[in-house]
Amino acid sequence: MKPRILIVEDDAVARRNLEHVLAKNQEYDIDQADGGEQALNFLGRRHYDLVLTDLRMDKVSGMDVLAEVRARHPDTEVIMLTAYAAVDSAIEAMKLGAFHYIAKPYKIDEVRAQVAHALEKTRLRQQVRDLKRQVRSGHNLEFIVGKSAPMQDLVRLVRQVAPTDAGVLIIGETGTGKELVARGLHYASNRSEGRFVAFNCGALTEDLLASELFGHEKGSFTGAVATKRGLFEAADGGTVFLDEIGDTPPAMQVKLLRIIQEKVLIRVGGTEPIPVDVRVVAATHQDLKALVESGRFRSDLYYRLNVVTLKVPPLREHKADIPLLAHHFLAKYAERHAKPVKGIDAEMMAALKAYDYPGNVRELENLIERAVTLSAGEVLGSRDLPDEVLAVGDQPPALTEGGLTTLEEREKEYILWVLQKMGGNKSQAAEILGIDRVSLWRKLKRYGVEE
């Protein structure tokens, strides 16, 4: 496509002369605006690679046009046309983002050279963006490791949803890799050049949660010695991933709904609404619909988040991926820990396939890292696995007699089973479970096991 240029000049003769200078070789697709007002209309309907605008115009000036271009089309270059008496204003325009200025009466060669330079800058910027997109198109779903049917179905759905801005709710048991799916969704989307920010909604108190997500103004509370941007502002143009959304307090749910619906936030201690352009992706291991029915989660927020549901299957439902995952983690941790480990023997792989992984992929990853760390050779073997994985017939409880259990009951059974196998050693149990010791202590306290 030819580069698109918009000429903005309220003097009809000067406008036609400039168009004639640029159109000589028919290299450009050129529109003409008879002033700032018409230019704003053009900019609202079409994207331009370059805008040449007179600085001094009635009603809507060249500076106004520059501001509109910077706001709507930040990749579009702007060249200011000005009389010698207004050179200072043109220099100010360059400080505000203009590419260059040309003083009247201008030289034809100068105009053509500056236009060519500005368009070359635009072309190179687009080329870099395209290259990044091509690289990411081959690797944007590398986070989702798996060739089994359930995982390939998941990848296909991610590819379908990624280009849209639809709300996505990722559901799955703890340790299945919900954040990795969210990252794949982000890097396969049109927001891939923006930031991906992940946050666990159950990690902080309500006040700290608000400060982290929305930021705060200086002096808004004790210790707020400076104004701070929140994660939503930091992710402007990108994706915010809210893990364990079911743990969000009611007041916070209202604020999240406001951001999703109105695309604005208010910092803690502030009064001014701040526009933000983010895609919100949420995840939970809980039954969010049940939380809605019990009144613990807002239904309007639930439906905003749950336009599309991505279910990440537990590892026991795609055991065919265990060899692929195991070798993926082996390569990762052999490099990280500078170990000469290169493979996994058949006996160990059989044990890995037989195990049910209540802790899902995260537990498998921990097992491989532990094996790599402790291994003294180049090939991992069953000797590098803990007893609970090797114990045939000594698997953790999966079902309570008489029927299915809830996810929370199953988690409790497994955690207590691991703790028992570790002889009550909480540090070792936390390591096997893939959580920190404080999180384990909180869970035990909730179960009434820890005072």
C-alpha positions as CSV (number, residue, x, y, z in Angstrom):
1,M,0.0,0.0,0.0
2,K,1.1,3.6,-0.7
3,P,2.0,5.6,2.4
4,R,-1.0,7.8,3.4
5,I,-0.4,11.5,3.9
6,L,-2.7,14.2,5.2
7,I,-2.0,17.8,4.3
8,V,-3.6,20.4,6.6
9,E,-3.5,23.9,5.3
10,D,-6.1,26.7,5.3
11,D,-4.6,28.5,2.4
12,A,-6.0,26.7,-0.7
13,V,-3.2,27.7,-3.0
14,A,-0.5,26.6,-0.6
15,R,-2.3,23.4,0.0
16,R,-2.6,22.5,-3.7
17,N,1.1,23.5,-4.3
18,L,2.2,21.2,-1.5
19,E,0.0,18.4,-2.8
20,H,1.6,18.9,-6.3
21,V,5.1,18.7,-4.8
22,L,4.4,15.4,-3.1
23,A,2.2,13.8,-5.8
24,K,4.7,14.2,-8.6
25,N,5.8,10.6,-8.7
26,Q,2.5,9.2,-7.5
27,E,4.2,7.5,-4.6
28,Y,1.7,8.6,-1.9
29,D,-2.0,8.4,-1.1
30,I,-2.8,12.0,-0.2
31,D,-5.8,13.7,1.4
32,Q,-6.2,17.4,1.9
33,A,-7.9,19.2,4.8
34,D,-8.8,22.9,4.5
35,G,-8.1,23.5,8.2
36,G,-7.8,21.9,11.7
37,E,-11.5,21.1,12.0
38,Q,-11.6,19.1,8.8
39,A,-8.3,17.4,9.7
40,L,-9.8,16.1,13.0
41,N,-12.7,14.6,11.0
42,F,-10.2,12.9,8.7
43,L,-8.2,11.6,11.6
44,G,-11.3,10.1,13.2
45,R,-12.1,8.1,10.1
46,R,-8.7,7.1,8.7
47,H,-5.1,6.2,9.7
48,Y,-2.3,8.2,8.2
49,D,1.4,7.5,8.1
50,L,2.3,11.2,8.0
51,V,0.5,14.5,8.7
52,L,1.8,17.8,7.3
53,T,0.0,20.7,9.1
54,D,0.3,24.4,9.1
55,L,1.0,25.7,12.6
56,R,-1.2,28.9,12.5
57,M,-4.8,28.2,11.6
58,D,-8.1,29.7,12.9
59,K,-10.2,27.8,15.5
60,V,-8.2,24.5,15.4
61,S,-4.4,25.2,15.3
62,G,-1.6,22.9,14.1
63,M,-0.8,22.3,17.8
64,D,-4.3,21.0,18.3
65,V,-3.9,18.7,15.3
66,L,-0.6,17.4,16.7
67,A,-2.2,16.7,20.1
68,E,-5.0,14.8,18.4
69,V,-2.5,12.7,16.3
70,R,-0.5,11.9,19.4
71,A,-3.6,10.8,21.3
72,R,-5.3,8.8,18.5
73,H,-2.4,7.6,16.3
74,P,0.9,7.7,18.3
75,D,2.7,6.0,15.4
76,T,1.8,8.7,12.9
77,E,4.6,11.3,12.3
78,V,3.8,15.0,12.1
79,I,5.7,17.7,10.2
80,M,4.8,21.3,11.1
81,L,4.7,24.0,8.4
82,T,5.4,27.5,9.8
83,A,6.5,31.0,9.0
84,Y,10.0,32.2,10.2
85,A,8.3,34.3,12.9
86,A,6.8,31.2,14.5
87,V,9.9,29.0,14.6
88,D,10.0,29.0,18.4
89,S,6.5,27.5,18.4
90,A,7.5,24.9,15.9
91,I,10.4,23.9,18.1
92,E,8.0,23.6,21.0
93,A,5.9,21.3,18.8
94,M,8.9,19.1,18.3
95,K,9.3,18.8,22.0
96,L,5.6,17.6,22.1
97,G,6.3,14.9,19.5
98,A,6.4,16.4,16.1
99,F,8.9,14.8,13.7
100,H,10.3,18.1,12.3
101,Y,9.3,21.5,11.1
102,I,9.6,23.2,7.7
103,A,9.8,27.0,7.6
104,K,8.0,28.9,4.8
105,P,8.8,29.7,2.1
106,Y,10.0,26.1,1.9
107,K,12.3,24.5,-0.6
108,I,10.8,21.7,-2.7
109,D,13.8,19.4,-2.1
110,E,13.6,20.0,1.6
111,V,9.9,19.1,1.8
112,R,10.5,15.9,-0.2
113,A,13.5,14.9,1.9
114,Q,11.8,15.5,5.3
115,V,8.7,13.6,4.1
116,A,10.8,10.7,2.9
117,H,12.7,10.6,6.3
118,A,9.5,10.7,8.3
119,L,7.9,7.9,6.3
120,E,11.1,5.8,6.5
121,K,10.9,6.1,10.3
122,T,7.3,5.0,10.2
123,R,8.2,2.1,7.9
124,L,11.1,0.9,10.1
125,R,8.9,1.1,13.2
126,Q,6.2,-1.0,11.5
127,Q,8.9,-3.5,10.3
128,V,10.2,-4.0,13.8
129,R,6.6,-4.5,15.0
130,D,5.9,-7.0,12.3
131,L,9.1,-9.0,13.0
132,K,8.2,-9.1,16.7
133,R,4.8,-10.3,15.8
134,Q,6.2,-13.0,13.5
135,V,8.6,-14.2,16.2
136,R,5.7,-14.3,18.8
137,S,3.4,-16.0,16.4
138,G,5.7,-19.0,16.4
139,H,6.3,-18.9,20.2
140,N,3.3,-17.2,21.7
141,L,1.8,-20.4,22.9
142,E,5.1,-22.1,23.9
143,F,4.0,-21.7,27.5
144,I,1.3,-24.4,26.9
145,V,3.3,-27.6,26.7
146,G,1.2,-30.6,25.6
147,K,0.4,-32.7,22.5
148,S,-2.6,-34.6,24.0
149,A,-6.1,-34.1,22.7
150,P,-7.3,-32.1,25.8
151,M,-4.3,-29.7,25.6
152,Q,-4.5,-29.2,21.8
153,D,-8.3,-28.4,22.2
154,L,-7.2,-25.8,24.8
155,V,-4.6,-24.3,22.5
156,R,-7.1,-24.1,19.6
157,L,-9.6,-22.2,21.8
158,V,-6.8,-19.9,23.0
159,R,-6.0,-19.1,19.4
160,Q,-9.6,-18.3,18.7
161,V,-10.1,-16.1,21.7
162,A,-6.8,-14.3,21.8
163,P,-7.4,-11.7,19.0
164,T,-10.5,-10.4,20.7
165,D,-10.9,-8.4,23.9
166,A,-13.6,-10.7,25.3
167,G,-13.5,-11.5,29.0
168,V,-11.9,-14.8,29.7
169,L,-12.2,-16.9,32.8
170,I,-9.6,-19.7,33.2
171,I,-10.7,-22.5,35.5
172,G,-8.8,-25.5,36.7
173,E,-7.3,-27.1,39.8
174,T,-4.4,-25.7,41.6
175,G,-1.2,-26.3,39.8
176,T,-2.6,-27.0,36.4
177,G,-0.9,-24.0,34.8
178,K,-3.7,-21.3,34.6
179,E,-1.2,-18.4,34.6
180,L,0.7,-20.0,31.7
181,V,-2.5,-20.2,29.7
182,A,-3.1,-16.6,30.5
183,R,0.4,-15.7,29.2
184,G,-0.2,-17.6,26.1
185,L,-3.5,-15.8,25.6
186,H,-1.7,-12.4,26.0
187,Y,1.2,-13.2,23.6
188,A,-1.1,-14.5,21.0
189,S,-3.2,-11.3,21.2
190,N,-3.0,-7.9,19.6
191,R,-1.8,-6.7,23.0
192,S,1.3,-8.7,22.9
193,E,3.6,-5.6,22.8
194,G,2.0,-4.4,26.0
195,R,2.7,-5.7,29.5
196,F,1.4,-8.9,31.0
197,V,0.8,-8.3,34.7
198,A,-0.2,-11.2,37.0
199,F,-1.6,-10.7,40.4
200,N,-3.0,-13.1,43.1
201,C,-6.2,-11.6,44.5
202,G,-6.0,-13.7,47.7
203,A,-2.4,-12.7,48.6
204,L,-3.1,-9.3,50.4
205,T,-5.6,-7.5,52.6
206,E,-8.3,-5.4,51.0
207,D,-6.5,-2.1,51.5
208,L,-3.2,-3.4,50.2
209,L,-5.0,-5.0,47.3
210,A,-6.5,-1.7,46.3
211,S,-3.2,0.1,46.5
212,E,-1.4,-2.5,44.4
213,L,-4.0,-2.7,41.7
214,F,-5.1,0.9,41.5
215,G,-2.2,2.8,42.9
216,H,-2.4,5.6,45.5
217,E,-1.9,9.3,45.9
218,K,0.8,10.8,48.1
219,G,-0.4,11.1,51.7
220,S,-3.5,8.9,51.2
221,F,-2.4,6.7,54.1
222,T,0.4,6.3,56.6
223,G,3.5,5.4,54.6
224,A,2.2,6.8,51.3
225,V,5.2,9.1,50.9
226,A,4.8,9.4,47.1
227,T,2.2,8.9,44.4
228,K,2.3,5.3,43.1
229,R,0.8,3.9,39.9
230,G,-1.0,0.6,40.3
231,L,-0.7,-2.5,38.2
232,F,-3.7,-1.6,36.0
233,E,-1.9,1.6,35.0
234,A,1.4,-0.2,34.5
235,A,-0.4,-2.7,32.2
236,D,-2.1,0.0,30.1
237,G,-2.3,-1.4,26.6
238,G,-1.7,-4.9,27.8
239,T,-3.3,-7.6,29.9
240,V,-4.0,-8.0,33.6
241,F,-4.3,-11.5,34.9
242,L,-6.2,-11.8,38.2
243,D,-5.5,-15.2,39.7
244,E,-7.9,-16.6,42.4
245,I,-10.5,-14.0,41.5
246,G,-12.9,-15.9,43.8
247,D,-11.0,-14.6,46.8
248,T,-11.7,-10.9,45.9
249,P,-13.5,-8.9,48.7
250,P,-16.9,-7.5,47.8
251,A,-15.8,-3.9,47.7
252,M,-13.0,-4.8,45.4
253,Q,-15.4,-6.6,43.1
254,V,-17.2,-3.3,42.5
255,K,-14.0,-1.5,41.6
256,L,-13.0,-4.2,39.2
257,L,-16.4,-4.1,37.5
258,R,-16.0,-0.3,37.0
259,I,-12.6,-0.8,35.3
260,I,-14.0,-3.5,33.0
261,Q,-17.1,-1.6,32.1
262,E,-15.9,2.0,32.0
263,K,-12.1,1.6,31.4
264,V,-11.3,4.0,34.2
265,L,-9.9,3.7,37.8
266,I,-9.5,6.0,40.8
267,R,-6.3,5.7,42.9
268,V,-6.6,5.2,46.6
269,G,-7.0,8.7,48.1
270,G,-7.6,10.2,44.7
271,T,-10.7,11.8,43.1
272,E,-9.8,12.0,39.4
273,P,-10.8,9.1,37.1
274,I,-7.8,7.7,35.1
275,P,-8.5,6.0,31.8
276,V,-6.9,2.6,31.3
277,D,-7.0,0.2,28.3
278,V,-6.4,-3.3,29.6
279,R,-7.8,-6.7,29.0
280,V,-8.7,-8.5,32.2
281,V,-8.2,-12.3,32.3
282,A,-9.2,-14.0,35.5
283,A,-8.7,-17.5,36.9
284,T,-9.9,-19.6,39.8
285,H,-9.8,-23.1,41.2
286,Q,-13.2,-22.5,42.9
287,D,-16.7,-22.9,41.6
288,L,-17.4,-19.2,40.8
289,K,-21.0,-19.9,39.8
290,A,-21.6,-21.4,43.2
291,L,-20.1,-18.3,44.9
292,V,-22.5,-16.2,42.8
293,E,-25.4,-18.3,44.0
294,S,-24.3,-18.0,47.6
295,G,-24.0,-14.2,47.3
296,R,-20.2,-14.2,47.8
297,F,-19.4,-13.0,44.3
298,R,-21.2,-10.4,42.2
299,S,-23.2,-11.9,39.3
300,D,-22.6,-8.8,37.0
301,L,-18.8,-9.2,37.5
302,Y,-19.0,-12.9,36.9
303,Y,-20.7,-12.5,33.6
304,R,-18.3,-9.7,32.5
305,L,-15.3,-12.0,33.3
306,N,-16.9,-15.2,32.0
307,V,-17.6,-14.4,28.3
308,V,-15.4,-17.3,27.4
309,T,-14.3,-20.1,29.7
310,L,-11.0,-21.9,29.3
311,K,-10.8,-25.1,31.3
312,V,-7.3,-26.3,32.0
313,P,-7.5,-30.1,32.5
314,P,-5.8,-31.7,35.5
315,L,-2.6,-33.7,34.7
316,R,-4.3,-37.0,35.4
317,E,-6.6,-36.3,32.4
318,H,-3.7,-35.9,30.0
319,K,-1.1,-38.3,31.2
320,A,0.2,-38.7,27.6
321,D,1.9,-35.3,28.1
322,I,3.9,-36.4,31.1
323,P,7.1,-37.5,29.0
324,L,7.0,-34.2,27.1
325,L,6.5,-32.1,30.3
326,A,9.1,-34.1,32.2
327,H,11.8,-33.5,29.5
328,H,10.8,-29.9,29.2
329,F,11.4,-29.4,32.9
330,L,14.5,-31.5,32.9
331,A,16.1,-29.2,30.2
332,K,15.0,-26.1,32.1
333,Y,16.4,-27.1,35.5
334,A,19.6,-28.8,34.2
335,E,20.5,-25.4,32.6
336,R,19.4,-23.4,35.6
337,H,21.3,-25.5,38.1
338,A,24.3,-26.2,35.7
339,K,23.8,-30.0,36.0
340,P,24.9,-32.5,33.3
341,V,21.5,-34.3,33.3
342,K,20.4,-35.3,29.8
343,G,17.6,-37.9,30.2
344,I,15.2,-40.0,32.2
345,D,15.4,-43.8,32.3
346,A,12.4,-46.1,31.5
347,E,11.8,-47.1,35.2
348,M,11.5,-43.5,36.4
349,M,9.3,-42.5,33.4
350,A,7.0,-45.5,34.2
351,A,6.7,-44.2,37.8
352,L,6.0,-40.7,36.7
353,K,3.2,-42.0,34.4
354,A,1.7,-44.1,37.1
355,Y,1.4,-41.3,39.6
356,D,-1.8,-39.3,39.8
357,Y,-0.4,-35.8,40.6
358,P,-2.9,-34.2,43.0
359,G,-0.6,-31.1,42.7
360,N,-0.9,-31.3,38.9
361,V,1.8,-30.0,36.5
362,R,3.3,-27.9,39.3
363,E,3.9,-31.0,41.3
364,L,5.5,-32.7,38.3
365,E,7.8,-29.7,37.8
366,N,8.8,-29.8,41.5
367,L,9.6,-33.5,41.2
368,I,11.8,-33.0,38.2
369,E,13.6,-30.0,39.7
370,R,14.2,-32.1,42.9
371,A,15.5,-35.0,40.9
372,V,17.8,-32.8,38.8
373,T,19.2,-31.1,41.9
374,L,19.9,-34.4,43.7
375,S,21.1,-36.4,40.8
376,A,24.8,-37.3,40.5
377,G,24.6,-38.7,36.9
378,E,23.5,-37.8,33.4
379,V,20.3,-39.9,33.5
380,L,17.6,-39.5,36.1
381,G,16.3,-42.8,37.6
382,S,13.7,-44.0,40.1
383,R,16.2,-43.5,42.8
384,D,15.8,-39.7,42.2
385,L,12.1,-39.8,43.1
386,P,10.6,-39.5,46.6
387,D,9.0,-42.6,48.1
388,E,5.4,-41.4,47.8
389,V,5.7,-41.3,44.0
390,L,7.3,-44.8,43.9
391,A,4.9,-46.4,46.4
392,V,2.6,-48.6,44.2
393,G,-0.8,-48.8,45.7
394,D,0.1,-46.2,48.3
395,Q,-1.5,-43.3,46.4
396,P,-3.2,-40.3,48.0
397,P,-7.0,-40.5,48.5
398,A,-8.9,-39.5,45.4
399,L,-12.5,-40.3,46.3
400,T,-14.3,-40.6,49.5
401,E,-16.2,-43.8,49.9
402,G,-19.8,-43.4,48.8
403,G,-19.2,-40.7,46.1
404,L,-17.4,-37.7,44.8
405,T,-15.8,-35.1,47.0
406,T,-15.6,-31.3,46.7
407,L,-12.3,-29.8,45.4
408,E,-11.6,-28.3,48.8
409,E,-12.2,-31.7,50.6
410,R,-9.8,-33.4,48.1
411,E,-7.2,-30.7,48.6
412,K,-7.4,-31.1,52.4
413,E,-7.1,-34.9,52.1
414,Y,-4.0,-34.6,49.9
415,I,-2.3,-32.0,52.0
416,L,-2.8,-34.0,55.2
417,W,-1.6,-37.1,53.3
418,V,1.6,-35.4,52.1
419,L,2.2,-33.9,55.6
420,Q,1.9,-37.4,57.1
421,K,4.3,-38.9,54.5
422,M,6.8,-36.2,55.4
423,G,6.6,-37.1,59.0
424,G,5.0,-33.8,59.9
425,N,7.8,-31.7,58.4
426,K,6.0,-28.7,57.0
427,S,8.9,-27.4,55.0
428,Q,9.2,-30.6,53.1
429,A,5.5,-30.9,52.7
430,A,5.3,-27.3,51.3
431,E,8.1,-28.1,48.8
432,I,6.2,-31.2,47.5
433,L,3.0,-29.3,47.3
434,G,4.6,-26.4,45.4
435,I,3.5,-23.7,47.9
436,D,5.4,-21.7,50.5
437,R,5.4,-22.6,54.2
438,V,3.1,-19.7,55.1
439,S,0.4,-20.8,52.6
440,L,0.6,-24.3,54.0
441,W,0.2,-23.0,57.6
442,R,-2.9,-20.9,56.5
443,K,-4.5,-24.0,54.9
444,L,-3.8,-26.1,58.0
445,K,-5.3,-23.4,60.2
446,R,-8.4,-23.3,58.0
447,Y,-8.7,-27.1,58.3
448,G,-8.5,-26.8,62.1
449,V,-5.2,-28.7,62.2
450,E,-3.0,-25.7,63.1
451,E,-3.7,-23.3,66.0
